Amino acid sequence: MADKNNGRKYTADEIQVLTGLEPVRKRPGMYIGSTGPSGLHHLVYEVVDNSIDEALAGVCDTINVIINEDNSVIVKDNGSGIPVETHPQTGKSTVETVLTILHAGGKFNNSAYKVSGGLHGVGVSVVNALSEWLIATVKRNGKEYMQKFEKGVPTTELEVIGDSKHTGTTIQFKPDKNIFDEVEFNFETLEYRLREMAFLNKGIKITLEDKRKNKKEEFHYEGGIKSFVQYINKNKTPIQKEIIYFEAEKDNTVVELAMQYTDGYSENIFTFANNINTQEGGTHLSGLRTALTRVINDYGRKYGYLKEKDENLQGDDAREGLSAVLSVKLMEPQFEGQTKTKLGNSETRGIVESLTYDFLTNYFEENPKSGKVILEKAINASRAREAARKAREISRKRSILDNTTLPGKLADCQSSDLEITEVYIVEGDSAGGSAKQGRDRVYQAILPLKGKIMNVEKARLDKVLGYEEIRAMITAFGTGIGSEFDIEKLRYGKIIIMTDADVDGAHIRTLLLTFFYRYMKQLLENGHVYIAQPPLYKISKGKAEHYAYSDQELDRLLNEMGRSNYTIQRYKGLGEMNPEQLWETTMDPEKRILLKVNIEDGIAADEIFTKLMGDKVKPRREFIQRNAKLVKNLDI
């Protein structure tokens, strides 16, 4: 049980009021990012973040999250409880103040919390404003209190409903269906985030229960981010036994780092600031990268792994195969970037760099076996990088000699406007031929691929660049690859994967997405990648033809047509359609169905690609067995 005293006083005087609630229901996207699924789930995170702040202050060690059958959510903690006294500025109870006034919370007063989480810091008042109803229950001062709200407005006063020997806060709320596109919570989405929170706050116990499915998970990691790295690498093969770890503080900034190298070729560094997943990186990531590259080069020079004539290893070399979690906690984080998930505090870079350099220098000195395998890994990466550079040079010279810079198999479009241009990555010459004839040449380009591309999960960049089909994609996109990738040079606004609706087509999609994720991740992060959805069936009755994109749609069409005198064709390949049919069903923007590929959780994405495309068979078999019941349109 956490120490509930801890020398800390959390009283009504510490709650600062900054502004009112009125704008929230009018412009919810400004406060929670969107009214889609991410905004819906953000409501839960905001409430949980309040409980996590209590944990950071040392007064809470258990948080329970429950999804009820009606899609309302309960978040319960055993913290000190929201103060119930009358607030000096508002004249209302502090519970009502916190729940009805924007930015009213202890996290805005450094005397209450040293650091706090919360992506936007908007507080539980926004959750209240965007909920059909909310019930707050507080255990404090030997009493249990309750207050009810509807759409952010109190419907009762704060009332004593009983006695209690415990302390804590329980918030139950039901999102307003008039605000959100959908109000059904996804268990897996909450699971990823709550597991992340448990890793980042070692010792805290978080439970997630779904009463709709009778499902429950518990997250409790005494190892903290060391356990996090262990989790990230569970389907990989580490090249060093132990996880490198340190925690240190400098200038009121706490830096915590856990890292371990694997025999893979991709770098997976996940960074956090005050528990917020800084997906766009920032100054703390820059500090870590600089320190790591310096340490490895210094160690390599000192012990002769790098000779005098050898060039220094580059950052990419030093990080090949690295899995790491970097967590910083600071007083006043500044967030920048497209989605406000990039840490901007300039002083943090120097702090992280200094602490990391000192620790890793000592670690390598004291652990020469680890130092050796890491240096050898980096040197091999350097050699592969040089081989890849030479391969690119040869390719560029060949292009100049051929008097062309685009691959010959590419049927390019006429426009260069990223707002409208799109390139279809098409499986096979037959479908490629139909697509080239059926497309709109003004803005649609076609790039046919011959067979399956290589599995990049099991290859270094030099081998990847040796594959003709991959080189064709890199050249067509114009962005470069890996560390040379430049999103500003992208030639098409949409990259559309168009494969057959069978097992081979699904495999090709997975291979392509693995390549994009490992070497062109920004394409996915910036929403440039789509998957075309060709029809599964053509239903003919007389001269009328209809297309069905799912079994449910097929049933609906058959019912509408009377279920007599019809023929059904099950499409297994795009090549079965003539150019006009392919345009009408799959390429016409007015009629087609495209699935946009997003990365909402980098850790989950890494886990899936490692499972599906990595060397270990057991996790892949378990994944298939667990998800077999979800398979539709199995091609056998």
C-alpha positions in Angstrom: 0.0 0.0 0.0 1.3 3.5 -0.8 2.3 5.8 2.0 -0.7 8.2 2.2 1.0 10.9 4.2 4.3 11.4 2.4 4.6 15.0 3.8 2.1 16.3 1.2 -0.9 18.5 1.7 -3.6 18.5 -1.0 -6.2 21.1 0.0 -8.8 23.3 -1.6 -6.4 26.3 -1.6 -4.1 24.4 -4.0 -6.8 24.1 -6.8 -6.3 27.0 -9.2 -9.1 28.1 -11.5 -8.1 29.3 -15.0 -11.1 29.4 -17.3 -14.7 28.2 -17.8 -16.2 25.1 -19.5 -18.5 26.8 -22.1 -16.3 26.2 -25.3 -15.9 22.5 -24.7 -19.2 21.1 -26.1 -19.0 23.6 -29.0 -15.5 22.6 -30.1 -14.6 19.3 -28.5 -11.9 18.6 -31.0 -9.8 21.4 -29.6 -9.7 19.7 -26.2 -9.5 16.0 -27.0 -8.1 16.0 -30.6 -11.2 14.5 -32.3 -14.7 13.2 -31.9 -13.7 9.9 -33.4 -12.4 6.8 -31.6 -9.1 8.4 -30.4 -11.1 11.3 -28.8 -13.5 8.8 -27.2 -10.8 6.8 -25.6 -8.9 10.0 -24.6 -11.8 10.6 -22.1 -10.7 7.5 -20.2 -7.0 8.5 -20.3 -7.8 12.0 -18.9 -9.5 10.4 -15.8 -6.8 7.8 -15.4 -4.1 10.5 -15.7 -5.6 12.2 -12.6 -5.2 8.9 -10.7 -1.7 8.5 -12.1 -0.8 12.0 -10.8 -1.8 10.7 -7.3 0.5 7.7 -7.8 3.4 10.0 -8.8 2.7 11.9 -5.6 3.0 8.6 -3.7 -0.6 8.4 -2.4 -2.1 5.9 -4.8 -1.1 2.4 -5.9 -4.2 0.8 -7.4 -6.4 2.0 -10.3 -9.4 0.0 -11.6 -11.0 0.7 -15.0 -14.3 -0.9 -15.8 -16.2 -0.8 -19.1 -19.9 -1.4 -18.3 -22.5 -3.1 -20.5 -24.0 0.3 -21.4 -20.5 1.6 -22.5 -20.2 3.8 -19.5 -16.8 3.7 -17.8 -15.8 3.6 -14.1 -12.3 4.8 -13.1 -11.6 4.1 -9.4 -8.4 4.8 -7.4 -7.2 4.6 -3.8 -5.6 8.0 -3.8 -6.3 10.8 -1.3 -9.6 11.8 -2.9 -10.5 15.1 -4.5 -10.8 17.8 -1.8 -14.4 18.4 -0.7 -14.0 21.8 1.1 -15.5 25.0 -0.3 -13.1 26.5 -2.9 -11.9 30.0 -2.0 -12.2 31.3 -5.6 -15.5 29.7 -6.7 -17.5 29.4 -3.5 -18.4 25.9 -4.6 -17.1 22.6 -3.4 -13.7 21.7 -4.7 -15.2 18.5 -6.3 -17.7 20.6 -8.3 -15.0 23.2 -9.2 -12.6 20.5 -10.5 -15.5 18.9 -12.5 -17.1 22.0 -14.0 -14.3 24.5 -14.6 -11.6 24.0 -17.3 -8.1 23.7 -16.0 -9.1 23.6 -12.4 -6.8 20.9 -10.9 -3.9 20.2 -8.6 -1.6 19.6 -11.6 -1.6 23.4 -12.3 0.0 24.1 -8.9 3.5 22.8 -8.4 3.0 22.6 -4.6 0.4 19.8 -5.1 2.2 17.7 -7.7 5.9 17.8 -8.6 5.2 16.4 -12.1 2.0 15.4 -13.8 0.8 13.6 -16.9 -2.2 14.4 -19.2 -1.6 15.0 -22.9 -3.6 18.2 -23.1 -3.9 18.8 -19.4 -7.6 19.6 -19.9 -8.7 17.6 -16.9 -11.7 15.7 -15.9 -13.9 18.8 -16.5 -13.8 18.1 -20.2 -14.8 14.5 -19.7 -17.7 15.8 -17.7 -18.7 18.3 -20.4 -18.7 15.7 -23.1 -20.6 13.0 -21.1 -24.3 12.3 -21.1 -23.9 12.0 -17.3 -21.1 11.7 -14.8 -21.1 10.6 -11.2 -18.2 11.5 -8.9 -17.7 9.6 -5.6 -15.0 10.7 -3.2 -13.9 9.0 0.0 -12.1 11.4 2.3 -12.1 12.7 5.9 -13.9 9.5 7.1 -16.9 10.2 4.8 -18.1 9.2 1.4 -19.4 12.0 -0.9 -21.3 11.9 -4.2 -22.3 14.4 -6.8 -24.1 13.9 -10.2 -23.8 15.8 -13.5 -25.4 15.9 -16.9 -23.4 17.3 -19.9 -21.2 19.1 -17.4 -24.0 20.7 -15.4 -24.5 19.6 -11.7 -27.8 18.0 -11.1 -27.2 17.5 -7.4 -25.2 19.1 -4.7 -22.1 17.3 -3.2 -23.8 15.1 -0.6 -22.5 12.8 2.2 -23.8 9.3 1.4 -22.0 7.4 4.2 -18.9 6.8 6.2 -15.6 5.4 4.9 -12.4 4.2 6.5 -10.7 4.5 3.1 -9.7 7.3 0.7 -10.0 7.6 -3.1 -11.9 8.9 -6.1 -14.4 7.1 -8.4 -15.5 8.7 -11.6 -18.2 7.0 -13.7 -19.3 8.6 -17.0 -21.1 7.8 -20.2 -19.9 9.6 -23.3 -22.5 11.8 -25.1 -23.6 10.1 -28.3 -24.5 13.5 -29.7 -20.8 14.5 -29.5 -19.0 11.4 -30.6 -19.1 9.5 -33.9 -19.4 6.3 -31.9 -19.6 5.6 -28.2 -18.4 2.0 -28.1 -15.1 1.5 -26.3 -12.4 -0.8 -27.7 -10.9 -3.1 -25.0 -7.6 -3.6 -26.9 -7.1 0.2 -27.4 -7.5 0.8 -23.6 -5.4 -2.3 -22.9 -2.4 -1.0 -24.8 -2.5 2.4 -23.1 -3.1 1.1 -19.5 -0.3 -1.5 -19.9 1.9 1.4 -21.0 1.0 3.4 -17.9 1.7 0.5 -15.6 5.2 0.0 -17.2 6.0 3.7 -16.8 4.9 3.8 -13.1 6.6 0.7 -11.6 4.7 -0.8 -8.7 1.3 0.6 -9.6 -1.5 -1.9 -10.2 -4.0 -1.1 -13.0 -6.9 -3.4 -13.8 -9.1 -3.3 -16.9 -12.4 -5.1 -16.8 -14.9 -5.4 -19.7 -18.4 -6.4 -18.4 -19.6 -6.6 -22.0 -17.3 -9.6 -22.7 -16.6 -10.8 -19.2 -12.9 -10.1 -19.8 -10.3 -8.8 -17.3 -6.6 -7.9 -17.4 -4.2 -6.8 -14.7 -1.1 -4.7 -15.3 1.5 -4.6 -12.5 5.2 -4.4 -13.2 7.7 -4.0 -10.3 10.4 -3.8 -13.0 8.9 -0.7 -14.6 10.5 0.2 -17.9 12.9 -2.7 -17.6 9.8 -4.9 -17.8 8.7 -2.7 -20.7 11.8 -3.5 -22.8 11.4 -7.2 -21.9 7.9 -7.0 -23.2 9.0 -5.3 -26.4 11.6 -7.9 -27.0 9.6 -11.0 -26.1 9.3 -12.1 -29.7 12.9 -11.1 -30.6 16.3 -12.6 -29.9 18.5 -10.4 -27.6 22.3 -10.4 -28.1 23.0 -9.4 -24.5 21.4 -11.2 -21.5 20.6 -8.3 -19.2 18.6 -5.1 -19.8 20.8 -2.0 -19.4 19.0 0.4 -17.0 19.5 3.5 -15.0 17.5 6.2 -13.3 19.1 9.6 -12.4 18.1 13.2 -11.6 19.6 16.5 -12.6 18.2 20.0 -12.4 14.7 18.7 -11.3 14.5 16.4 -14.3 14.3 12.6 -13.7 15.7 10.5 -16.5 15.0 6.8 -16.7 16.4 4.6 -19.5 16.1 0.8 -20.2 17.7 -0.7 -23.3 18.6 -4.0 -24.9 20.1 -5.0 -28.3 18.6 -7.7 -30.4 19.8 -9.6 -33.5 17.3 -7.6 -35.6 18.0 -4.7 -37.9 15.4 -2.2 -36.9 15.6 0.5 -34.2 12.8 0.7 -31.7 13.1 3.6 -29.2 9.9 4.6 -27.4 10.1 7.9 -25.5 7.9 9.4 -22.8 7.7 12.7 -21.0 5.6 12.8 -17.8 4.0 9.5 -18.9 2.9 11.0 -22.3 4.0 9.0 -25.3 6.1 11.4 -27.3 5.6 9.7 -30.6 7.3 12.5 -32.5 10.4 12.4 -30.3 11.9 15.6 -29.2 14.8 16.9 -27.2 15.1 13.9 -24.9 15.4 11.6 -27.8 18.0 13.8 -29.4 20.0 13.7 -26.2 19.9 9.9 -26.0 20.9 9.4 -29.6 23.9 11.8 -29.3 25.1 10.2 -26.1 24.8 6.6 -27.4 26.7 7.4 -30.6 29.5 9.2 -28.7 29.8 6.4 -26.1 30.0 3.6 -28.7 32.6 5.5 -30.8 34.7 6.4 -27.7 34.6 2.8 -26.5 35.4 1.5 -30.0 38.5 3.7 -30.3 39.7 3.0 -26.8 39.7 -0.7 -27.2 40.7 -1.0 -30.8 37.4 -2.1 -32.4 37.8 1.0 -34.6 41.2 1.6 -36.1 42.8 5.0 -36.7 41.9 4.9 -40.5 38.3 3.8 -39.8 35.5 6.5 -39.9 33.3 7.0 -36.9 30.2 4.9 -36.6 27.0 6.8 -37.4 23.9 7.0 -35.2 22.0 4.4 -37.4 24.9 2.0 -36.9 24.9 2.5 -33.1 21.1 1.9 -32.9 20.7 -1.1 -35.2 18.7 -3.8 -33.3 18.2 -1.5 -30.3 15.0 -1.7 -28.2 14.8 1.1 -25.7 12.4 3.0 -23.5 13.3 6.5 -22.3 11.1 8.2 -19.8 11.7 11.7 -18.5 9.8 13.5 -15.8 10.1 17.3 -15.6 8.3 20.2 -14.0 6.9 22.1 -17.0 7.0 20.1 -20.2 6.5 22.0 -23.5 5.0 19.9 -26.3 5.3 20.8 -30.0 4.8 19.0 -33.4 1.8 18.1 -35.5 0.0 16.3 -32.8 1.6 17.9 -29.7 3.6 14.8 -28.9 7.1 16.2 -29.4 9.0 17.4 -26.4 10.4 20.9 -26.9 12.3 21.7 -23.7 15.7 22.7 -24.9 17.5 22.1 -21.6 16.2 18.5 -21.5 18.5 17.5 -24.4 21.7 18.4 -22.4 20.4 16.7 -19.3 19.6 13.4 -21.0 22.8 13.5 -23.0 25.0 14.1 -20.0 23.4 11.5 -17.7 23.2 8.9 -20.4 26.8 9.4 -21.6 28.2 9.1 -18.0 26.2 6.0 -17.2 26.8 4.1 -20.5 30.6 4.9 -20.4 30.8 3.3 -17.0 28.5 0.4 -18.1 30.7 -0.5 -21.1 33.8 -0.4 -18.9 32.3 -2.7 -16.3 30.6 -5.0 -18.8 33.2 -5.7 -21.6 31.2 -8.7 -22.9 28.2 -6.6 -23.7 30.4 -3.9 -25.0 32.0 -6.3 -27.5 28.8 -7.7 -28.9 27.3 -4.2 -29.2 30.4 -2.8 -31.0 30.5 -5.8 -33.4 26.8 -5.3 -34.2 27.4 -1.6 -34.9 30.5 -2.3 -37.0 28.6 -4.9 -39.1 25.8 -2.3 -39.5 28.3 0.2 -40.7 29.7 -2.2 -43.3 26.1 -2.9 -44.5 25.4 0.8 -44.7 28.4 1.4 -46.8 27.4 -1.5 -49.1 23.9 0.0 -49.4 25.4 3.4 -50.2 27.5 1.9 -53.1 24.4 0.0 -54.3 22.5 3.3 -54.4 25.3 5.0 -56.3 25.4 2.3 -58.9 21.6 2.6 -59.2 21.8 6.4 -59.7 24.5 6.1 -62.3 22.5 3.4 -64.2 19.5 5.8 -64.2 21.6 8.6 -65.7 23.0 6.3 -68.4 19.5 5.1 -69.2 18.4 8.7 -69.4 15.5 8.1 -67.0 15.0 8.4 -63.2 11.7 6.5 -62.9 11.4 2.7 -63.2 10.3 1.5 -66.6 7.4 -0.6 -65.3 5.8 2.6 -63.7 2.9 4.1 -65.7 3.2 7.6 -64.2 0.4 10.2 -64.0 0.4 13.6 -65.6 -0.3 15.7 -62.5 2.2 16.5 -59.7 -0.3 17.9 -57.3 -0.1 15.8 -54.0 -3.7 16.7 -53.2 -4.9 14.4 -56.1 -2.1 12.2 -57.2 -2.1 8.5 -56.2 0.0 5.5 -57.1 -1.4 1.9 -57.1 1.0 -0.8 -56.1 -0.5 -3.7 -58.1 0.1 -7.4 -57.8 1.2 -9.0 -61.1 1.4 -8.0 -64.8 -2.2 -9.1 -65.6 -3.8 -6.8 -63.0 -1.2 -4.2 -63.8 -2.3 -4.2 -67.4 -6.0 -3.8 -66.5 -5.2 -1.1 -64.0 -3.1 0.9 -66.6 -6.0 0.7 -69.1 -8.8 1.5 -66.6 -7.1 4.3 -64.7 -7.5 8.1 -65.0 -4.1 9.0 -66.4 -4.3 12.6 -65.1 -3.8 11.7 -61.4 -3.4 7.9 -61.2 -0.1 6.1 -61.5 0.3 2.3 -61.7 3.3 0.3 -60.4 3.0 -3.4 -61.0 5.1 -5.7 -58.7 6.3 -9.1 -59.9 5.7 -11.7 -57.2 6.2 -11.1 -53.5 8.8 -8.6 -52.3 11.3 -9.9 -49.8 10.6 -10.0 -46.0 12.6 -6.9 -44.8 12.1 -8.0 -41.2 14.9 -10.5 -41.7 17.3 -8.4 -43.8 19.7 -5.5 -43.5 19.3 -2.4 -45.7 22.1 -3.5 -48.2 20.1 -6.7 -48.9 16.8 -4.8 -49.1 18.3 -2.5 -51.7 19.4 -5.4 -53.8 15.8 -6.3 -54.5 14.6 -4.8 -57.8 10.9 -4.5 -56.8 11.8 -2.5 -53.7 14.2 -0.2 -55.6 11.4 0.4 -58.1 9.1 1.6 -55.3 11.7 3.8 -53.7 12.4 5.5 -57.0 8.8 5.9 -57.9 7.9 7.4 -54.5 10.9 9.8 -54.7 11.5 9.9 -50.9 14.6 7.9 -50.4 14.7 5.2 -47.6 15.8 4.8 -44.0 17.8 7.7 -42.6 17.7 9.4 -46.0 13.9 9.3 -46.2 12.5 12.8 -46.9 8.7 13.1 -46.8 8.9 16.5 -48.7 10.1 14.6 -51.8 7.0 12.3 -51.9 5.6 12.3 -55.5 2.1 10.9 -54.7 -0.4 11.9 -52.0 -1.8 8.4 -51.8 0.0 5.1 -52.0 -2.6 2.4 -52.6 -1.9 -1.3 -52.1 -4.1 -3.2 -54.6 -3.8 -7.0 -54.3 -5.9 -10.0 -54.9 -8.5 -11.0 -52.2 -6.8 -14.3 -51.4 -4.0 -15.7 -49.2 -1.2 -14.6 -51.5 -2.7 -11.1 -51.8 -2.9 -10.8 -48.0 0.7 -12.0 -47.7 1.9 -9.3 -50.2 0.0 -6.6 -48.3 1.7 -7.7 -45.1 5.2 -7.7 -46.8 4.6 -4.2 -48.2 3.3 -2.8 -44.9 6.3 -4.3 -43.1 8.6 -2.6 -45.6 6.8 0.8 -45.1 6.8 0.5 -41.3 10.5 -0.4 -41.0 12.0 1.9 -43.7 9.3 4.5 -44.6 7.4 4.9 -41.3 6.4 8.5 -42.0 4.3 7.4 -44.9 2.1 5.6 -42.4 2.3 8.2 -39.7 1.3 11.0 -42.1 -1.6 8.9 -43.5 -0.3 8.4 -47.1 -0.9 4.6 -47.3 -4.2 3.0 -48.2 -5.4 -0.5 -49.0 -7.8 -0.9 -51.9 -10.9 -3.1 -51.3 -11.8 -4.9 -54.5 -15.2 -6.6 -54.6 -15.5 -10.3 -53.5 -18.5 -11.1 -55.7 -20.2 -10.1 -58.9 -23.9 -10.9 -59.0 -25.5 -11.0 -62.5 -29.2 -11.1 -63.2 -30.2 -10.6 -66.8 -28.2 -7.5 -68.0 -27.9 -6.1 -64.5 -24.6 -6.5 -62.6 -24.0 -5.8 -59.0 -20.8 -6.0 -56.8 -20.6 -7.1 -53.2 -17.6 -6.3 -51.0 -18.5 -8.6 -48.1 -20.7 -11.6 -47.4 -23.2 -9.4 -45.6 -23.5 -7.2 -48.6 -23.9 -10.3 -50.8 -26.8 -11.5 -48.6 -28.4 -8.0 -48.8 -28.2 -7.9 -52.6 -29.6 -11.4 -53.0 -32.5 -10.6 -50.8 -33.2 -7.4 -52.8 -33.0 -9.4 -56.1 -35.4 -12.1 -55.0 -32.8 -14.9 -54.8 -33.7 -16.4 -58.2 -32.3 -16.4 -61.7 -29.0 -15.0 -60.7 -25.3 -16.0 -61.1 -22.5 -15.3 -58.6 -18.9 -14.9 -59.6 -16.4 -15.1 -56.7 -13.4 -12.9 -57.5 -10.1 -14.3 -56.5 -7.8 -12.2 -58.6 -7.9 -8.6 -59.9 -6.9 -10.0 -63.3 -10.4 -11.5 -63.6 -11.8 -8.0 -64.1 -11.5 -6.1 -67.3 -10.3 -2.5 -67.2 -13.8 -1.0 -67.0 -14.8 -3.3 -64.1 -11.6 -2.6 -62.2 -12.2 1.2 -62.6 -15.8 1.0 -61.6 -15.3 -1.2 -58.5 -11.9 -0.4 -57.2 -10.4 2.7 -58.7 -13.2 5.2 -59.2 -13.0 7.7 -56.3 -16.7 8.1 -56.4 -17.4 4.4 -55.8 -14.3 2.7 -54.5 -13.6 1.7 -50.9 -10.2 2.5 -49.4 -8.9 1.6 -46.0 -6.5 4.1 -44.6 -3.5 2.6 -42.7 -2.8 4.4 -39.4 -0.3 3.7 -36.6 -2.1 4.6 -33.4 0.2 2.6 -31.2 3.8 2.2 -32.3 4.5 -0.5 -29.6 1.6 -2.6 -30.7 2.5 -2.2 -34.4 6.1 -3.3 -33.7 4.8 -6.3 -31.8 2.5 -7.4 -34.6 5.2 -7.0 -37.4 7.7 -8.9 -35.3 5.3 -11.7 -34.6 4.1 -12.1 -38.2 7.4 -11.5 -40.0 10.2 -12.3 -37.5 12.2 -15.5 -37.1 10.3 -17.0 -34.1 7.6 -19.5 -35.1 5.9 -19.9 -31.7 4.5 -16.4 -31.3 3.3 -16.4 -35.0 1.5 -19.7 -34.4 -0.1 -18.4 -31.2 -1.2 -15.2 -33.1 -2.8 -17.3 -35.8 -4.6 -19.6 -33.4 -5.9 -16.7 -31.3 -7.2 -14.8 -34.3 -8.4 -17.7 -36.5 -12.0 -17.2 -35.5 -11.9 -13.7 -36.9 -10.9 -14.8 -40.4 -13.3 -14.0 -43.2 -13.3 -15.2 -46.9 -10.6 -17.8 -46.3 -9.1 -18.9 -49.6 -8.5 -22.7 -49.5 
